[in-house]
Amino acid sequence: MAAHTKVSKYVVPPMIDLPDRQWPSKVITKSPIWCSVDLRDGNQALPCPLNPAQKLEYFRLLCNIGLKHIEVAFPSASQDDFDFVRRLIEEDHIPGDVFIMGLTQCRPHLIERTLGSIAGAHRAIVHAYLATSELHMQQVFALDRKATIKMAADSVKQIRELADTMPDSDIRLEFSPEEYTDTDLPFALELCETVFEQWGKATKAQPLIFNLPATVERRPPNHYADMIEWFCRRFSARDKIAVSLHSHNDQGMAVAATELALMAGADRVEGTLFGHGERTGNVDLVVIANNLFSRGIDTGLDFSDLEGIAATVERLTGMSVYYRQPYAGEYAFTAFSGSHQDAINKGMHKLGEAGEKFGAGWKVPYLHIDPTDVGRRYEGLIRITSQSGKGGIAWVLEREYGLELPKAMQPEVRDAVQSLAEKTGREITSSEVHDVFRSEFVNPEGPYELVGYWPRPDDADPTQIHGELRVKVNGAEKTAAADGNGPISAFVHGMHKLGATGFTVDDYHEQAIGKGADAQAVAYVPLKLDDNGVIFGVGTDTNIDQAAVRAIIAGVNRMATRKNQ
């Protein structure tokens, strides 16, 4: 089939007639009400649905995160779902500030079953839904608009009568005109006005929830926002209803559609952790909540241990979290590219300056939030491959091993690590980076081995040092005495006497790792070669002078090895 023939099957969705739309200039400044549909919409789409014990663990997880509206089941769909709702109530698993929610179609026996399941609940929402698109009404249910409105009104009347028999329970109504984004808007408004009138007891404190779902994502996100603003501006008692969003991700834009619809006036968001749900899933609550968090909005949700939350959801559902999933994916905050790694490394070191230069808030190149706010370790920000640069490798050695490489030394270390990465053709672990560093710069093979070094100040002039060194050269121990204006200078002169020539030492970088009696000195010593090249050696010891001479030995061995190659 020719490509143009296939394309002809599809049409551009018509624009919404809202020429004076206001939402594009709006800013989200407060958190919506969050509603998890993991245990219903998410669970029904799992290849292996959750068993009762798994459902209870998942419910507790949702409560611990801070969700206050949780759709727990489709009680009339199966005995398991009905029994789970009863268990939550009878075993007192529901926190006092949490509304459980049960879904029902608009059919009398299913409504009765659903209300029976929530008997005794302190707080519950009955979620009734009815398809309102012409596609569904005509081809699935063989209903016209008049019959659909009557079915909705009769259903709400029944729910109200049954709820009134439970005066000790706070029973709310949520109504969904399913496929709202495929529904004629005036008809959807007429239907919802009828539902509101039939319910009859909505107030500002106890609003009726109208869930206006993008059941199948067929439109771009701005259309959803237009449709939400259109509804909010025209509903007769806007202050007595909560407009809820329920976006599916068929075109990959559920998060964008939800954010724009919040700008358009919606009050509530239904979704799932990590976007589980039918087909391509529901809007991902983790992503959209953390997006708002990254803009300084208190969402009321706690994702500070997102790695643990993801592991729990993966274990319970058998569905893995994609490794590039925003916030939760293994690589969500990871840089492999050398230029990205270098920018992150520099940005993290200058984090204290960023607020003064660029205004309040978190400012680090390539990191839009602080990974530790969602429980991620800084050590995982940079992963080493053949594409990595000097900044990334320096970051790994500093973060995981406390080694502060001088900037001038970083290219040498990069070359050594990249050589291993290219040879293996895979990611290099931090321990392998450290092994390369130690074998190449701290303990390289070569003809020289330090036996001991004893520097002593001159009796008349303490700035002058007399040094005695014992070094094995190709296995044979040799001794030399030399003087200098410091212990390092004296050691270099002694090495020259033992045949290690062609270099000088002007300065070196030192640091301490650890504290107290266990502290280790680390010396990074550049040997300046006669040909104007530089080669580094690294040494460690409890004494900084001894660490420096060990570094010189390492550098001389590297120099000798290089000459023999």
N, C-alpha and C positions, 0 to 999 in steps of 0.2 A: 504494500500500500504506500502510495506516495506521501511524502511528509505533509504537503499542503492539504491532502485529503483528510489526514488525521487531525490536523489543526482545525479544520472546518467543523469538527464535532463540538468545539468549545466556543463560548462567547465571553465577551468582557462583561463582568457584572455591572449593572447600571448604578450610577451614582445615587446617593441619598439626597433628596431635595431638602437641603439645609444650607442655603447660601449665606446665612448669618451665623454659621457655626462658631462657637466660642472656645471650644476645647484646645485648639492649637496653641493658644496663648496661656493656658493654665499650667500650673506647676503643682505636682503632688507634694503636699506638705504634712500629711498625716497618714498613719497606717490604716489600711482597710481592716474590716473584720475578716479573719482567715477561717476558712472551712476546709477541712481535709475530707476528701472523698476516697482516700486510699482503701478503706475497708469495704467499699461498695464498688465504685467505678473502677478503681485500681485492681481490686481483688478479682472481679468478674472477668478481667482481661488477662489474668495470669494463666500460663499453661497448666500449672498445678496450683489451684486455689488454696488459700491458707486453711489449715485445720483449726479447730477451736482454741487450742493452746497457743498457736502462732498468732491468731487474731487477738487474743488477750495481750500477748507481749507487744504486739504492734500498737494496740490501743494505748497501753501504758507509755510507749515511746512517744506517741502523738501528744499525750497529756503532758509528759515531761518537757517536750519542746515548747509547750505553751498554747497549743490550739484549744479554742473554747467552743467551736462548733465542729463536731465530728460525725460525719455520716457513717454509721456503723454497719448498716445492713440493708438488704431488700427483704424485709421480714416475711412478706407474702410469697416470695419466690421459692423458698426452700425451708424445710424444717430446721436445717443447720443454722440458717440466718435468724430464724425466729428464736431458736434456743439460745443463740449467742446474745441477743438483746436481753432476753430474760436473765441470763447469767450475769450480765453487767449490772442489772438492777438488783436482783435478789442477793448477789454476793457483795454488793456495795462497792463496786469498782469505779464508780463515776465520781470524780471530784465535784464538789458543790457548785463550782462556777462553770461547769462544762455542760453544754447542751448536746445530747446525743440526737441523731437524726436518722429517720427511717424513710426509705423511698417507697412510693406506691403509685401504681397506675390509677387512673380515675375510673375504677370499677368497684361497685358496692362491696362485693365479698373480699376483695383485696384490701380495701380501706378498713373494713371491719377487722381483718386479720392484723393489719399494721397497728391500729389503735390498741388492739389486744396485747400486742407485743410490748408496748411502752407503758402499760398500766403500772402505776407505782413509781414511775420515774419522777424525780424532782423537777427536772428540766428536760424537755424534749421538743423536737421539731418534726412535724409531719410534712414530708416533701412529696407533694402530688405533682405529677407531670402529665401533659397531654400534648401530642404533636399538633402543630398549628400551621405547618406549611401546606400549600396546596398539593404538593407531591405526596406527602404523607396522608393528608385527609382523604384525598381521592383514591390513590393507588393502594394504600395499606389498609385504611379503616373504612373506606366507602362512606365518608361523612361529608356533609356540607358545613358551611360556617355556622348556620343556625343550630344545627345538631351538636356541633363542637362546643358552642357557648353553653347550651343547655347541659351537656355532660359535665362541663366544668362547674357550673352553678350547682348542680345536684350533688356533685362530689364534695364541694366545699361545704354545702349545707350538712351533709352527712358527717364530715370531719368535725364540724363545729358542734353538732349534737353529741357526738361521742366524746369530744374533748370536755364538754360541759359536765359530763358524768364523772370527771376527775378533777374536782375543785381544788384538791391539794397539790396538783401538779401544774407547773407553768408550761402549757402546751402552746407552741407557736405554729404558724402555718408558713410553709414555703411553697410557692407555686411556680412551675416552670412551663412556659409555652415552648415546648421542645422545637428545635430548629428555628429559633427566633430570627436568626440572620437570614433565613430563607422564607420568612413569613411577611405577608403584607403588613406594613407597620400600623396603619389605622385599624386593621382587624385585630392585631396583637393588643393594641391599646384598649379597644372595646372589650375584648375578652378579659383583660386584667382589671379593668374598671368593674366588670361584672363580678369577678372573683372578690375584689375588695369589698364591694357592697354586700355580697352574700356572707363574707366572713364577719363583718360588722363590728369587730372589737379591736381593730388595730388602733394603736396610739403611738405617740412619740416614744414612750418608754417600752412599748411592746409592738414594734412595727411588724407588718406583714412583709415577708421577704418575697420579692419577685426576682426569680433567677432567670436571666435573659441569656440563654446559652448560644454560643457558636458551636452547635452540636457537631457539625461538619464544617471544617474551615474551607470555605469556597471563595471568600472575599479577602481583599487586603485589609490590614489592621485599621486603616483610617476609616473604612466603611463601618467597622464594628463601633468605633468611637462615635461616628455620626449617628448610628442607630441608638446608641445608649443616650446621647445628649437629646436626640429627638424625643425619646420616651420620657426622660426626666423632666423636660420642659413642658410636657403636655399632660402628665398625669395629674389628676384633680387634687390629690391629697399627698403631695410629694413628701411632706414632713412626717407622714405616718407609715411610710414604706421604706424598706432597705432594698436598693437595687444591687443585685448580685450578678457576678460574672462567672461564666463556666466555659472556658475556651479549650477547644481541642487543637491539636498541633498538626493537622493534615498537611499543611503547607509550610510547617516549620516556623510559624510566626505567632504562636500562642502567647509568648511572653510580651512581645511587642503589642499585640492586640489588647492584651489585658492592661498594660500600662497606659496605652492611649485611652482605653475605656474608663480607667480610673480618672484620668484627666477630664473626661467627659462627664464625670459626676457620679460614678458608681461608688457604692459603699462597702462592698463585700467581694471576696474572691474565693471561689472554689477551685481546688486543684489537688495534686498529689505530690508526695516526695519523689523527686527525680523524674516526674512526669509519667509515671505508670498509668496505664489506661488503654481503652480500646484503640486499635489501629496504631497510630503514631503517638497516642497518649494524650493526657491532660496537660494543662499548663503546669510547669514545674514550680511548686511553692518555694523550694530552696533557692532557685534562681531569682524569682521575682522579689521574694522577701529580702534577700541579700542585696539585690539591686537597690532597693529602697534604703536599706541599712547603709550602703556605701554612699548615700546622699544625705546622711545625717538624720534619718527618720527612725524613731524607736518603733520597731515592728511588734514588740511583745513576744517575739519568738526567739528561742535560744538555740543557735546553731554553733555554739562555741566548741562543741565536740563533733564537728561534722564528719570527721573520719570515722568515729565510732558509730554515728547514726547510719552512715552509708554501709558500714560493715554489717550492722544489724539488719537493715533492709535487704541487703544482698543475701544474707543467710536465710531470712524468712521467706523471701519471694523466689529465690533461685535465679533472679535476674541481676546481671552485673550492671554497675554504674559505668557508663562510657568513660574511657580514660581522659577524654578532653571535655567532659561535662563541666560547665562553669561551676566554680567554687568547689565541687565535690570530686571531680575527676582527678586521677593520679597526676596528670600533667597540667592541671588547671593553672598552677602558678609556676610552672617549670620552664626554664629557658635552655635550649640546646645550642642555639646560634651564638657564636663568639661575640658578636657586637651587642646582642641583647644581654648576654652574661656580663660583659664589661660595664654596660650601663647600669644594670641592677647592682653590681658590686659597688660602683662609685656612688650611686644614689643612696644605698643603704649606709655607706660611710658618711654621707653628708646629710643624713636625715634630719639632724638637729638644725641645720641651716635652712632647710626647705621652707619651713613655716615663715621665717622672716623674709625670705626672698619672693615666695610665690603665694603668700597668704595662708590662712589657717587651713588645717586639714592635712591628710596623708598625701605626700607627693614623692613618689619613687618611680623612675622610668619603668614601664612595662608591667607595673603592679598597681591595679586600680584600687585594691584594698590591702590592708595588712593581713597576710595569710594566717598569722597567729590568732586573729579574731574568729576564725572558723576552725581553730585547732590544728592548723598545719604548721610544720616545723620549717624554719628558715633553711635548714640544711637540705631540704628537698627542692629548693628553688632552682638550683643549677645542676644539670646532669651532664656528664662529660662524654663526648663522642669525638670523632675526628673533625667535627664542625666547631668544636669548642675553642675558645680563645684563652689568652693569658689571664684575663680578668676572672673568668669562670673557674679556672683551675686554682687561681689564688684564693678565690672565695671558698672553695671546698676545703683547701688546706687550713684556712683560717678558721672557718666555722666548725669544722669537725676535729681539728687537731691543734688549734691555737697558734698556727704558724703564720707569722706576718711577713710574707715575702717582700723584700725590697722591690720597688717597681722595675729597677734595672735588671733584676734577676728573673722576672716573670717570663720573658721570651724564651730563655733557656729551659725553664721548667715546662713551658707549653710544648716546646719541640720534643722533649723527652716523652711527655704523656701522649702527644699526638702520634708519635711513632708507634706506641703500643696500640692505640686505638685503630690506626690504619692497618696494623699487622693482624689484629684480631677481628676487625670489621664489625665491632659491636660497641655498646655502651660500656664505659669503664667505671667501675664502682669507686667509691671514695677510698676504700681500703687499698684498691689497686693504684690509685693516684698517689696515696701515701707511700706505698711500696716502691713505686718508681722514684719518688722523691728521695727516699732513704738510700736506695741502691745506687742511684745516679749521683746524688749530691752529698750524702752523709757518709756512706760506706762504699765508695766506688772501688772497683778493683784497680790495682796499680802496684808499683814496686816499693812504696813507702808505707811503713807501719810505725806509729808512735809508741815508744816504750815509756818515755817519761820526759818531763820538762821541768827544770827548776830555775826560775828567775829570782835574782837577788839584787836589791838596791845597793848601789855603791856606798861605802861607808862615808865618804866625803861629800858625795853629790847624789842624793837619793833619786834625782831625775834620770840618772844613768843606771841602766840595768845590765848586770852580768848574767848571761843565760847559759845553762848547761843542758844540752839535749841529747837524748839517746833515741836513735831511730834505727829500725831494721830496713835495710835496703836490699831488696831481692832476697830476704831471709837472713842476711848477715847483719848483726848488730854493730852500729857505729856510734861514736860519740863525738860531739863537737861543742866548743865553747865560743861564745860570741857576745859582743856588747851592742847596746843600742840605746836610744833615748826613750825606750819603753819596752815592756816584755814582748810585744809583738815584733817590734823592730829587731830586737836581739834574736828572736827565733828565726826571722827571715834571714838574717845574716848567717846564722848557724846552718840553715838549710842550704844556703849558697855554698858553704864550705863542704857540705856533703854531696855536692854535685847537682842539686836541684836549682838550676839557674834560669834566667830568662824571664823573671817576673819581679814585681814589687807590690807592696801593699801600702796604699795611702790611707784608707779608712775602712770601716766596716760597720755593719748594722747589727745591733744586739737587742735581745728581748728576753723576758723571763716568762716561763710557763709554769703555772702553779704558784703556791704561796708557802711561806714558812720553810721548814726543814726539807720538804719535798720539792721545793722549787728547782727548776732546771733552767740554766742559761742556754740560750741558743745564739750562735754567732753566724752571720752570713757574711763571708769575706770574699770580696772581688780581687782576684789576682790580675794585676795589670801587666799584660804581656809586652815583650819588647817590640812586637809588631803592632802595638796599640790595641790589640784585642783584649777582651776581658773574659775571664772564666771564673765561675763561682764555686766555692766549697762551703759546706755547712758543718758545724760542729756543735755538740751538746756536752754539757758538764755542769756540775754544781758551781764551778768557778768560771767566771766569764773569760778570764785569760786562758784557762785551759780549753774552754770551748772554742776560742779563737784559733789556738794553735792546731786543734783537731780539724778545724775548718780549712786551715792552710794545707794540712796534710791531704785532706780530701781534694782540694783544688789542684794541688801538685800531681796527685794521682790521675785526676781527670786530664790534666795537661799532658802528662806522659802517655796516657792511653790515646789521646787525640793525635800526638806526634807519630805514634806507631801505626795508625790506621792508614 
